[in-house]
Amino acid sequence: MRPAGPLDFLAVDAALARFRARHAIPAEFAAWEGSFWARHGAGEAPLAYLAGDAAAFVEGSRTHRVVLYADPGMLPDLIRTLQADPAVHAISLSDAGDLPDFRVVERWEHRFDLRFAPAEPAPVHAPLAVEPWVPGRQADAADLLSAVNATTVDGLYLTWPDAPTQETCARVLAGLTGGSHGTFSPDVSFMAFDGDRLVGLTLVALEDAEVSFLFEIAVAFRYRGTGLARHMLDRLKVALAPRGFKTVRFLACGHNAAVQALFRPEEVASRALDRGFVWIRG
Ligand SMILES: CC(C)(COP(=O)(O)OP(=O)(O)OC[C@H]1O[C@@H](n2cnc3c(N)ncnc32)[C@H](O)[C@@H]1OP(=O)(O)O)[C@@H](O)C(=O)NCCC(=O)NCCS
């Protein structure tokens, strides 16, 4: 195993070609395609591990991004090396085989049928007030996202592969409002306030004329169980259904009972399971 040092891109390309030809185990391919190259172009030198038929590329020390291609036979050695590097904070694999310490994560993609939109949103209780997205409160939204997601597996995916800090949440928010997941829709993305304090939010992007994407729904801990999420979700449905939207797409981990409870069985147009394996330091 050869840790660190500048990347030999010819060797990397050759390794990747071999991995693809052998149906090697990919992880974080999207990062490899996009941000890896962008960051490298910006002069942020990645660490690299190359060992025969296994390779991993760990982006700069601030982002701890892991991009991994490995032949199954080389995987244990590669994973051990990555885990020994304190810069690596999480690793995601499509198949972890017998590797210890990897947790199975089941992520569901739900599509909800907007024919079941209620006539009226469920009420929101005073002193709480819910308003369409307030751009000037985006930093508060990043704070809330960071607090709510700090200890959840869904949170890990929100800012994957980085921890959901205020900074990484702000980056994801800037991406989303800038169009990273479709056209951000401030009129059906809501903010809930207790006085001036932001205590809940939804983030919604429009994918096409019929499908909207509920990117996130979050309520601060002490405001949970009061119907805030139900109200924001109803407002979304009530606004979108008359505009010709047919479904809401939403991703959530299988164990997230609170989220699963937000949608009633009859509303579910389809569900698809994406099963992955995640190792998180500590
Ligand atoms: C999911 C979440 C937004 C729910 O917010 P909330 O304001 O507490 O939800 P509500 O009070 O509006 O409750 C909505 C429904 O879910 C049910 N529910 C809420 N929390 C629940 C829990 N922990 N277990 C089971 N059901 C739950 C309620 O009984 C209610 O059902 P009903 O309308 O049929 O009576 C909140 O728990 C949260 O922010 N979780 C962390 C963030 C997250 O995981 N987001 C989704 C990933 S993208």
The ligand as an SDF file (V2000), in Angstrom:
LIG
                    3D

 48 50  0  0  0  0  0  0  0  0999 V2000
  -39.2890   13.6950   11.0960 C   0  0  0  0  0  0  0  0  0  0  0  0
  -39.5790   14.9970   11.8200 C   0  0  0  0  0  0  0  0  0  0  0  0
  -39.4270   16.1210   10.8110 C   0  0  0  0  0  0  0  0  0  0  0  0
  -41.0240   14.9580   12.3620 C   0  0  0  0  0  0  0  0  0  0  0  0
  -41.3200   16.2590   12.8620 O   0  0  0  0  0  0  0  0  0  0  0  0
  -42.5060   16.5310   13.9260 P   0  0  0  0  0  0  0  0  0  0  0  0
  -42.8530   17.9740   13.8110 O   0  0  0  0  0  0  0  0  0  0  0  0
  -42.1140   16.0200   15.2470 O   0  0  0  0  0  0  0  0  0  0  0  0
  -43.6930   15.6370   13.3390 O   0  0  0  0  0  0  0  0  0  0  0  0
  -45.2380   15.8800   13.6440 P   0  0  0  0  0  0  0  0  0  0  0  0
  -45.4210   16.2900   15.0560 O   0  0  0  0  0  0  0  0  0  0  0  0
  -45.8270   16.7750   12.5990 O   0  0  0  0  0  0  0  0  0  0  0  0
  -45.8190   14.4330   13.4680 O   0  0  0  0  0  0  0  0  0  0  0  0
  -46.2320   13.9590   12.1880 C   0  0  0  0  0  0  0  0  0  0  0  0
  -46.6810   12.5220   12.3130 C   0  0  0  0  0  0  0  0  0  0  0  0
  -45.5640   11.6710   12.5870 O   0  0  0  0  0  0  0  0  0  0  0  0
  -45.7740   10.9690   13.8030 C   0  0  0  0  0  0  0  0  0  0  0  0
  -44.4950   10.9330   14.5090 N   0  0  0  0  0  0  0  0  0  0  0  0
  -43.7220   11.9900   14.8310 C   0  0  0  0  0  0  0  0  0  0  0  0
  -42.5970   11.5760   15.4730 N   0  0  0  0  0  0  0  0  0  0  0  0
  -42.6970   10.2190   15.5400 C   0  0  0  0  0  0  0  0  0  0  0  0
  -41.8440    9.2130   16.0950 C   0  0  0  0  0  0  0  0  0  0  0  0
  -40.6710    9.5160   16.6800 N   0  0  0  0  0  0  0  0  0  0  0  0
  -42.2470    7.9090   15.9730 N   0  0  0  0  0  0  0  0  0  0  0  0
  -43.3950    7.5940   15.3660 C   0  0  0  0  0  0  0  0  0  0  0  0
  -44.2540    8.5210   14.8170 N   0  0  0  0  0  0  0  0  0  0  0  0
  -43.8880    9.8190   14.9130 C   0  0  0  0  0  0  0  0  0  0  0  0
  -46.8090   11.7640   14.5680 C   0  0  0  0  0  0  0  0  0  0  0  0
  -47.5690   10.9540   15.4410 O   0  0  0  0  0  0  0  0  0  0  0  0
  -47.6660   12.3340   13.4600 C   0  0  0  0  0  0  0  0  0  0  0  0
  -48.5890   11.3950   12.9950 O   0  0  0  0  0  0  0  0  0  0  0  0
  -50.1090   11.8400   12.6710 P   0  0  0  0  0  0  0  0  0  0  0  0
  -50.0420   13.1330   11.8970 O   0  0  0  0  0  0  0  0  0  0  0  0
  -50.6170   10.7030   11.8690 O   0  0  0  0  0  0  0  0  0  0  0  0
  -50.7550   12.0150   13.9870 O   0  0  0  0  0  0  0  0  0  0  0  0
  -38.6210   15.2020   13.0290 C   0  0  0  0  0  0  0  0  0  0  0  0
  -38.6660   14.0470   13.8510 O   0  0  0  0  0  0  0  0  0  0  0  0
  -37.1980   15.4770   12.6220 C   0  0  0  0  0  0  0  0  0  0  0  0
  -36.8180   16.6280   12.3880 O   0  0  0  0  0  0  0  0  0  0  0  0
  -36.3560   14.4140   12.5240 N   0  0  0  0  0  0  0  0  0  0  0  0
  -34.9590   14.5670   12.1840 C   0  0  0  0  0  0  0  0  0  0  0  0
  -34.7540   14.9920   10.7600 C   0  0  0  0  0  0  0  0  0  0  0  0
  -35.0400   13.8950    9.7930 C   0  0  0  0  0  0  0  0  0  0  0  0
  -34.8250   12.7290   10.0580 O   0  0  0  0  0  0  0  0  0  0  0  0
  -35.5230   14.3170    8.5980 N   0  0  0  0  0  0  0  0  0  0  0  0
  -35.8310   13.4000    7.5370 C   0  0  0  0  0  0  0  0  0  0  0  0
  -34.6540   12.9380    6.7750 C   0  0  0  0  0  0  0  0  0  0  0  0
  -34.4880   13.8390    5.3110 S   0  0  0  0  0  0  0  0  0  0  0  0
  1  2  1  0
  2  3  1  0
  2  4  1  0
  2 36  1  0
  4  5  1  0
  5  6  1  0
  6  7  2  0
  6  8  1  0
  6  9  1  0
  9 10  1  0
 10 11  2  0
 10 12  1  0
 10 13  1  0
 13 14  1  0
 14 15  1  0
 15 16  1  0
 15 30  1  0
 16 17  1  0
 17 18  1  0
 17 28  1  0
 18 19  1  0
 18 27  1  0
 19 20  2  0
 20 21  1  0
 21 22  1  0
 21 27  2  0
 22 23  1  0
 22 24  2  0
 24 25  1  0
 25 26  2  0
 26 27  1  0
 28 29  1  0
 28 30  1  0
 30 31  1  0
 31 32  1  0
 32 33  2  0
 32 34  1  0
 32 35  1  0
 36 37  1  0
 36 38  1  0
 38 39  2  0
 38 40  1  0
 40 41  1  0
 41 42  1  0
 42 43  1  0
 43 44  2  0
 43 45  1  0
 45 46  1  0
 46 47  1  0
 47 48  1  0
M  END
$$$$
